[in-house]
């Protein structure tokens, strides 16, 4: 009872001070080499394939972010942690996309949704339990538009406090992503140029933990 009373007092005090309960990341980003970082994530294929406006868009989202319910992989590290880790390796994000890239996606007169994410190229690897060979995005997803995956470190730190999406890796040139796909714009997403689908039999069951490695790669796209 003493512990419950103390907890209640803490909650009342926080409410009186207007303090919001902000989710905190449960994981850590590991630096595995001079040009690569690793973290863990959980498979959520059912959420990624759900039939709603946001399906087939979010590859990796922090589990505490607003877009986690749409993600294929839910990371236990935040998008800010990933951004800081990549910057710590010496990478400079492109920071080319503002919020209007998304907000004006249905405005035919707007140019922002046609902008392409910029920044250093990043190779994305997904390591399944017991496997000695990583999967690339193209191994996991079908790409009906056949433009591929040119993943870039966009950064977009200024947009984190506006969206709180938790987006780590998006499959289009998204202003919420830390890493996004320069092969497709937000306009392409709206127009249905390519809504990605999971290849059958590649990923383990939902809830399985995997390891994700992001590698700074100046030679080839993911």
N, C-alpha and C positions, 0 to 999 in steps of 0.2 A: 504493500500500500504506500509506503514511503516513496518508492521509486515512481509509482504512478502519479502521486501527488506532485513530485518534482517535475515530472514530464509535463503535467497539466499546467503548472505554473510557467514553465518555459514557453508553452504554446500560447498562453494568454499574453505573456510579455511580448512575444514576437508579433502577435496580432495587434497589440496596442501600439507597437512601434512601426507597424506597417511593413514588417519584414516578410518577404515572399519566400516560400520554400523552393529553392533552386536546386534541381537535381545535380549531383556530383558524379563525375566519371568513376567507375569502379576499376578500370584497368590502367595500364601504363604503356607508353610507346617505347619500344626497345630500339636502340641504335645498333644495327647488326653489322654495319660496315661504314666506310666513309661516304657511301652514297645510297644507303638503304635503311629503311625503318620497318619494324614489324609490330603487329598488335593482333589481338584475338577478336573474333566476331562469331555470330550465331546465324545459321541458315534460317531464312524465313521465306521460302519459295511461294507459299500460298499467298502471303501478303503482296508480294511482287506481282503475281499474276492476277490479282483481284480485278474485276471488271469495273473500274471507275476511272475518273479523269487522270489520276496520277499513276496508273499502272505502267510497268515497263520503263520507268524513268530513273529510279534511285538504286544505284548499285550497292553503295555502302552508306549507312547513316548511323550516327551515334544513337544508342538505345534510349538516351534521354532527350533526344531532339524531337521537334514537332513533326518531322517527316518519317519517323522511325516505322510507323505503321504501314508504309509503302515500300520499305527497303527489302532488297534481296538478302543482304547481309547486315546485321545489326551489331555494330562494334561496341565494345565496352570502353573505348576511349572516345573523347569528344573530337569534334571537327577542329576546335581550337588547338587541342593537343597535337593533332596531326600537322596542322599548319605550322605551329611553332617548331616541331621536330624537323620538318623539311627546311624551314628557314635556318635552323641550327646546323644543317648540313651544308649551308652556303647557297641554297637555291633562292632565287628572287622571283616571287610570284608576279604574274602578269597584271592582275587587278584591272582587267579591261572591261568588266561588266558591272553595271549598276542595277539597282532594283527594277528600273523601268524596262530592262530587258525581259523580265517576266511580267510585270504589271501591265505592259502595253502589248502583250502577245497577240491579242485579238484585234489590234488597231492596224488596219491595212496601210495607214499613212505613216506609221512609226518606223524608224530605222533601227531602234535599239534591239528588237527581237531578232534581227538579222546579223547581229554582231557575233563574232567567233571568239571563244575563249583563247587567251594567250598565256604564255609562260613556258618554262622548261618542260620538256617531255618526261613523262613518268610511265614506267612499266609496272603493271599491276599483276601480282601473282597471288593465287589462292592455293594454300596448301591444305589438303584434306588429311584427316587422321590416318596414319599408317602409310601414307603415300610419299614416295621419294621424289616425285615429279610434280611441279606446280601446274595449276591450270591458269590459262590466260583468259581474259574476258571473252574472246572469240571461241574458246573451247566450251564456255558455259552458256553463251547466249547465241541465238540465231539473229541475224541482222538482215531483215527483209530488204532494206534499202541498199545493202551491199557497199556501203561507204567505209565500213570498218570502224576502228577505235583508235583515235589519235588523242591520247590522254595527256592533258596539260595541267601544270600547277598554276591554277588561276588565282588562288589565295582568297580574295574578296573578304578580307578581315572586317572592313567597314560595314559589311552587310550582316554580320553575325548578330549584332544587337538589334537589328531591325526585324529579322526573320525568326531567329532561334530554331532553325530547321534541323540543325545537327548534321547537315549533308557533308559527307566526306568525299564521296565519288558519285558523280551524276553522269548519265549517259548522253547528255546534250551539253551545249555551251550554256550552263546554268549559272546565274549570279549568286546562287546560294552554295555552290559546290566549292570545295577546296581544290579538287581535281575534277576536270570535266572533259568532254569529248569535242574536240575541234572539228570533227567530221560532220557534226550536226548542230544546227542552231535551235533556239527555242521556237522560232517560226516553223522549222521542220517538224518539231514535235506537235505543234498545233495542227499543222497540215497533214499529219499522219505519214510523213515520209518513211519512218521506220519505228514501229513500236516493238521493242525487243521481246523475244520469247525465250524461255529457258529450254535448253536442249534436253530431251528426255534421257533419264538414266545417268546424268553426269554428277549431280550433286547428291550428297547424303540427305537423310530425312531432316525435316525442320526441327530445329532445336539442337542440331549437331554443332559443336564448336569447331571452327577452322582457324587457321592462321593466315593473315594477310600481310604481304610484303609489298611495299612501295619502293621502287628503285628509280633513282634519277637516271634517265637514259637519253643521251643526246644523239643516239644513232638510229633508233627505230621506234615506231609507234607500238602501243600495246595491241 
